Amino acid sequence: MVIIYKGIGKELVAHQQRRRAAAAAREEQRLSPDGAMPAQQARPEAPRPLDDSAAVSTGGLGDRTDTPAGFRLGGQVAAPAREPTPHDRKALYKILLVLAILVASLALSIPTGKDAFILGYIAVIAYAVGGPRRHNRPWAELGVKWGFVKDLRRVWYLAAIDVLLQLLPPTFGLAYLLGDYPQLVRHITARLPVNIGSSQGITALAGLLATVLVLTLIEELVFRVTIQERLSWFVGTPAAILIAAVLFASAHAVGAAGSVPVILLDVAAVAIDGIFFGIIYAKTHNLALTWAAHFAVDVVGIIALLVIF
């Protein structure tokens, strides 16, 4: 019996020594600059625990998703903690809340003509920017990326078609058939307080173009980058494009004056533009490209209103 007890004692001592050696090897690998161990210092295999209570993790934080940034795992720097995957319930609740705020602000602004919709824009932009800033998500999630020319080659025809629609708008033809063409032109032109026949008008036009440059960026960030993209996670891209286009067109009805058919024709024309912008963004996920297409379409539309129609 004494011999048996001595043998068990020696085995336990050897077992503890092997465990300490394994722990020291893991610590050395974690602190190593290159994360690699020479062959002669290969980590010995850790003994298998007898039960679950005695189990010792050999990978440290290897199976965790909230590993602090910069912590080395197996010679590699762990990725920073991120927000759950886009398709989880928490993300759905967030986008529905932001969407409700935007819709409520538009519902308040359209009949009153007040600028309450700006609060909805602010809420959407804060939600969009908060992802990359607070959850270590890439800025490419907001369409901030390289490859403008490459993406333009893929969708240039969509932007060209939309530009042509500004020169030959189908809603103008429909308004002509309904006898509302003069009212529609006056209605749209009323949103552009520019008298091109005076020096003050030219100055106002330059200021208008500068304003359009900023507004188009804000609208793309709100309706395409955020509303359309987030909704596409749950309802699909086609439905998301349509919803974003309708909201985009509704924002242009704020302060609108005129008969219901004229207002609906104006909103329909803007919605068509929104669908083109939505398709461009869905194909490229490039904010700069969609912004440029939106600005070009608006500039052509303004020139057409002032010169042609």
URSUL-V543427 format. One record per backbone hydrogen bond with DSSP energy under -0.5 kcal/mol. NH is the residue of the N-H (numbers start at 1). CO is the residue of the C=O. Records with the same first field share a line. If there is no record, write none. Layout:
BEGIN
NH->CO / CO
END
This chain:
BEGIN
5->1
6->2
7->3
8->4
9->5
10->6
11->7
12->8
13->9
14->10
15->11
16->12
17->13
18->14
19->15
20->16
21->17
22->18
23->19
24->20
25->21
26->22
27->23
28->24
29->25
30->26
31->27
32->28
41->38
42->39
54->51
55->52
61->59
62->59
64->61
70->78
71->68
73->76
76->73
78->71
83->135
88->85
92->88
93->89
94->90
95->91
96->92
97->93
98->94
99->95
100->96
101->97
102->98
103->99
104->100
105->101
106->102
107->103
108->104
109->105
110->106
111->107
112->108
113->109
118->115
119->116
120->116
121->117
122->118
123->119
124->120
125->121
126->122
127->123
128->124
129->125
130->126
131->127 / 128
132->128
133->129
134->130
135->131
136->132
137->131
141->138
142->139
143->140
144->139
145->143
151->147
152->148
153->149
154->150 / 151
155->151
156->152
158->155
159->155
160->156
161->157
162->158
163->159
164->160
165->161
166->162 / 163
167->163 / 164
168->164
172->169
173->169
174->170
175->171
176->172
177->173
178->174
179->175 / 176
180->175
181->175
184->180
185->181
186->182
187->183
188->184
189->185
190->186
191->188
192->189
193->191
194->192
196->194
198->195
202->198
203->199
204->200
205->201
206->202
207->203
208->204
209->205
210->206
211->207
212->208
213->209
214->210
215->211
216->212
217->213
218->214
219->215
220->216
221->217
222->218
223->219
224->219 / 220
225->220
226->221
227->222
228->223
229->224
230->226
231->227
232->228
233->229 / 230
234->231
235->231
236->232
240->236
241->237
242->238
243->239
244->240
245->241
246->242
247->243
248->244
249->245
250->246
251->247
252->248 / 249
253->250
254->251
255->110
256->253
263->259
264->260
265->261
266->262
267->263
268->264
269->265
270->266
271->267
272->268
273->269
274->270
275->271
276->272
277->273
278->274
279->275
280->276
281->277
282->278
283->279
284->280
285->281
287->143 / 285
288->143
290->286
291->287
292->288
293->289
294->290
295->291
296->292
297->293
298->294
299->295
300->296
301->297
302->298
303->299
304->300
305->301
306->302
307->303
308->303 / 304
309->304
END
